[in-house]
Amino acid sequence: MDLVAPGSEPLDVTRFDIEEAADRLRGRIRHTPVIDPGPGTFGVPGRLALKLELLQYTGSFKPRGAFNRMLTAEIDESGVLAASGGNFGLGVAYAARELGHRAEIFVPETSPAVKIDKIRSYGADVHVVPGYYGDAYAACEERAFETGAAFLHPYDQPTVVAGQGTIGRELADQLPDLDTVLVAVGGGGLIGGIAAWFATDTRVIGVEPELCPTMTAALEAGEPVDVDVSGVAADSLGAMRAGLIALQIAKVYVDRMILVPDDEIVRARHAIWDEVRLAAEPGAAAPVAALLTGAYIPAPDERVALVICGANADPADLTIVEV
């Protein structure tokens, strides 16, 4: 059944699109597990579950959207182009290699070296651009005009958002009693896809760093607006402007946005390692930070899923700490 925002035009991504994406992606992505971390994990009430999307190919959820976009696009010998803070570049490079396409990836100089090196390891040509994601995007867009290669947007193309929405479909099967999902937000592709799947059936809450308030600003303005981005999670959540597709969905199906400070994101990353021995990247720790700060307090009997969406950071600084 297609989902339509009450009193508005049909949404660009629906459950039907996500079902089609799931069929397309079968055998190409991992069906990532959900774990119960145990009572009292992170010192909060409620029944927590962790969706381990950091175990996806390339270490993040991004191959879902990359594959779905490529499998529905016309791609010639020019191949594909993408701009990325790192994770989408990894997803595109991996999917392109698996499908036999040439790939060029534009990344900002702020991307961690571990991500840049891994993109190259998948055979993609990597261009490192001074600045943040917006600067890499501009360079990529210019290159697309020159080459005619198929352009993949990390979060504002319907097939990309639908691919990310397959996480919601999996969660619904894995946790039929789910009440709430907490999702880290950058440009919005992940939360857009998940919220499009759950609609009004399950509460969807977005979490952003205070220094990357992209979707928060867009919802306040009623349209995508440029914001300054920086901080520990900028490589994965540092989109300067929210996607229009995700914003359209968020206006209807996202319960609220939560902003968390950088120091709490760092603390959450250590807490994930300390309590469940998962080496999450900073952006993926944002949902846990929402719990640690008390910005979201689950009810004692509430079933809450946290999407741990990426692991592409150097784990060398993770130590057991008091939290």
C-alpha positions in Angstrom: 0.0 0.0 0.0 1.4 3.4 -1.0 1.7 5.9 1.9 0.4 9.4 1.4 1.1 12.3 3.7 -2.3 13.5 5.0 -3.4 16.6 3.0 -0.4 16.5 0.7 1.0 15.0 -2.5 2.1 11.4 -2.5 5.5 10.8 -0.9 8.5 10.1 -3.2 9.3 6.9 -1.3 6.7 4.5 -0.1 6.5 1.0 1.3 5.9 -0.3 -2.2 9.3 1.2 -3.3 11.0 -0.3 -0.3 9.5 -3.7 -1.0 10.8 -3.5 -4.6 14.2 -2.4 -3.3 14.3 -5.4 -0.9 13.7 -7.8 -3.8 16.4 -6.1 -5.9 18.9 -6.2 -3.0 18.4 -9.9 -2.2 21.7 -11.7 -2.2 23.7 -8.4 -2.5 23.5 -7.1 1.0 23.7 -8.6 4.5 20.5 -9.0 6.5 22.1 -7.5 9.6 21.3 -8.8 13.1 19.5 -7.3 16.0 20.8 -8.0 19.5 19.4 -7.5 22.9 22.2 -5.8 24.9 20.6 -6.8 28.2 18.7 -5.1 31.0 20.0 -1.7 32.1 22.4 -1.3 29.2 23.5 2.4 29.0 21.8 2.9 32.4 18.4 3.5 31.0 15.0 1.8 31.4 13.1 0.2 28.6 13.8 -2.8 26.5 16.6 -1.9 24.1 17.7 -3.6 20.9 20.6 -2.7 18.6 20.3 -3.0 14.9 23.8 -3.8 13.8 24.1 -2.1 10.5 27.7 -1.5 11.2 28.1 -5.1 10.1 26.9 -4.4 6.6 29.3 -4.7 3.7 31.7 -1.7 3.8 30.9 -1.1 7.5 27.8 1.0 7.1 24.2 1.0 5.7 25.2 2.8 2.5 25.5 -0.2 0.1 21.7 -0.6 0.3 21.0 2.7 -1.4 24.0 2.5 -3.7 23.0 -0.9 -5.1 19.3 0.1 -5.5 20.2 3.2 -7.4 22.7 1.4 -9.7 20.3 -1.5 -10.4 17.6 1.0 -11.6 19.9 3.4 -13.5 21.2 3.5 -17.1 25.0 3.3 -16.7 27.4 3.3 -19.6 31.2 3.0 -19.8 31.5 6.4 -18.1 30.5 4.6 -14.9 29.2 6.3 -11.7 30.0 9.4 -9.7 29.4 10.2 -6.1 30.3 12.8 -3.4 30.6 11.5 0.1 32.0 12.1 3.6 33.2 8.6 3.3 30.5 6.0 4.0 28.5 6.6 0.8 31.7 6.6 -1.2 32.5 3.2 0.3 29.0 1.9 -0.6 29.2 3.2 -4.1 32.7 1.9 -4.7 31.8 -1.5 -3.4 28.5 -1.8 -5.4 30.2 -0.5 -8.5 32.9 -3.2 -8.2 30.4 -5.9 -7.7 28.3 -4.8 -10.7 31.3 -4.1 -12.9 31.1 -0.3 -13.2 33.8 2.3 -13.1 33.5 4.7 -10.1 34.8 8.1 -9.2 34.3 9.3 -5.7 34.8 12.9 -4.4 35.5 13.1 -0.7 36.3 16.2 1.6 39.7 16.4 3.2 37.9 16.1 6.5 37.1 12.4 5.8 39.1 9.9 7.9 42.0 8.4 6.1 40.7 4.9 7.0 37.6 5.7 4.8 39.6 7.2 1.9 42.0 4.3 1.8 39.2 1.7 1.9 37.3 3.4 -1.0 40.5 3.1 -3.1 40.8 -0.5 -2.1 37.5 -1.2 -3.9 39.0 0.1 -7.1 37.4 3.5 -7.3 39.2 6.7 -8.4 39.2 9.0 -5.4 39.4 12.8 -5.5 40.1 14.5 -2.1 38.6 18.0 -2.1 39.5 20.8 0.5 36.6 21.6 2.9 33.5 19.6 3.9 30.9 17.5 2.1 29.4 20.5 0.3 32.7 21.3 -1.4 33.1 17.7 -2.5 29.6 17.7 -3.8 30.2 20.8 -6.0 33.3 19.3 -7.5 31.5 16.0 -8.2 28.6 17.8 -9.8 31.0 19.7 -12.1 32.7 16.4 -13.1 29.3 14.8 -13.9 28.6 17.5 -16.5 32.0 16.8 -18.0 31.7 13.0 -18.2 28.0 12.1 -18.4 28.5 9.4 -15.8 25.6 8.4 -13.7 25.4 10.6 -10.6 24.5 9.0 -7.2 23.3 11.3 -4.5 24.0 10.0 -1.0 20.6 10.9 0.4 18.3 12.7 -2.0 17.4 10.3 -4.7 14.2 8.1 -4.3 16.0 4.8 -5.1 18.7 5.6 -2.6 16.2 6.5 0.1 14.2 3.3 -0.7 17.3 1.2 -0.4 18.1 2.6 3.0 14.4 2.0 4.0 15.0 -1.8 3.7 16.5 -1.5 7.2 13.1 -0.5 8.5 11.5 -3.5 6.7 14.1 -5.8 8.3 13.5 -4.3 11.8 9.7 -4.8 11.5 10.3 -8.5 10.8 12.9 -8.8 13.6 11.1 -6.9 16.2 7.3 -7.1 15.7 6.7 -5.5 19.1 8.8 -2.4 18.3 7.6 0.9 19.7 10.4 3.4 18.9 13.4 3.7 16.6 16.3 6.1 17.2 18.2 7.0 14.0 21.3 9.1 13.4 20.6 11.9 10.8 23.0 13.5 8.4 21.3 14.4 5.1 18.3 12.3 6.0 18.4 9.3 3.6 18.5 6.8 6.4 15.7 8.3 8.5 13.7 9.1 5.4 13.7 5.5 4.3 13.0 4.1 7.8 10.2 6.5 8.5 8.7 5.8 5.1 8.5 2.2 6.0 7.1 2.5 9.5 4.9 5.5 8.8 2.5 5.8 11.8 3.0 2.2 13.0 6.2 2.9 15.0 7.6 6.1 16.5 10.7 7.3 14.6 13.1 9.8 16.3 16.1 11.4 14.7 19.3 12.3 16.5 21.8 14.9 15.2 25.0 16.4 16.6 24.5 20.0 17.8 27.3 21.0 15.4 25.4 19.3 12.4 21.8 20.4 12.9 20.8 19.8 9.3 17.4 18.2 9.6 16.5 20.2 12.7 17.1 23.4 10.8 15.1 22.2 7.8 12.1 21.3 9.8 12.2 24.6 11.6 12.4 26.5 8.3 9.9 24.2 6.5 12.4 23.6 3.7 16.1 22.6 3.3 18.5 25.3 4.4 22.3 25.5 4.5 23.8 25.1 7.9 27.4 25.2 9.2 28.7 21.7 10.1 31.7 20.6 12.1 32.6 18.3 15.0 33.5 14.7 15.7 30.7 13.2 13.5 30.9 15.6 10.5 32.5 13.0 8.3 29.3 10.9 8.4 26.6 13.3 9.6 28.0 16.6 8.1 25.6 17.2 5.2 25.2 21.0 5.0 21.7 20.7 3.7 18.9 18.2 4.3 17.5 16.2 1.4 14.1 17.3 0.2 12.8 13.7 0.0 13.7 13.0 3.6 12.3 16.3 4.8 9.0 15.6 3.1 8.8 12.3 4.9 10.1 13.7 8.2 7.4 16.4 8.3 4.8 13.6 8.4 6.3 10.5 10.0 9.3 11.6 12.2 8.1 12.2 15.8 10.9 14.6 16.7 14.6 15.5 16.3 17.1 15.5 19.2 20.4 17.4 19.2 23.3 16.0 21.2 26.7 17.6 22.0 30.0 16.3 20.7 31.3 15.3 24.1 28.3 13.1 24.7 28.7 11.5 21.2 32.3 10.6 22.2 31.1 9.2 25.6 28.4 7.2 23.8 31.0 5.7 21.4 33.0 4.5 24.4 29.9 3.2 26.1 29.0 1.1 23.1 32.5 -0.4 23.2 32.5 -0.8 27.0 29.1 -2.4 27.2 28.7 -4.5 24.0 32.1 -4.4 22.5 31.1 -2.8 19.2 33.5 -0.3 17.6 31.0 2.2 16.2 32.0 5.4 14.5 31.1 8.7 16.1 28.0 9.3 13.9 26.6 5.9 14.7 26.9 6.6 18.4 24.5 9.6 18.2 21.3 7.6 19.1 23.0 6.2 22.2 24.0 9.8 23.2 20.3 10.7 23.1 19.8 8.1 25.9 22.9 9.0 27.9 22.0 12.6 28.0 18.4 11.9 29.1 17.2 13.7 25.9 15.1 10.5 25.3 14.0 8.4 28.3 12.2 5.2 27.3 9.3 4.0 29.4 10.0 0.8 31.4 8.2 -1.4 29.1 9.0 0.4 25.8 10.7 -1.6 23.1 13.4 0.7 21.6 15.7 0.0 18.7 18.9 2.0 18.1 20.3 1.8 14.6 24.1 1.5 15.0 24.7 2.5 11.4 28.5 2.6 10.9 31.9 1.4 12.0 34.3 3.3 9.8 36.6 5.0 12.3 39.9 4.1 13.8 39.2 2.0 16.9 42.6 2.7 18.4 41.2 5.3 20.9 38.5 3.0 22.3 39.2 2.0 25.9 37.1 0.8 28.8 35.9 3.9 30.6 33.4 4.7 33.3 30.1 5.9 31.9 
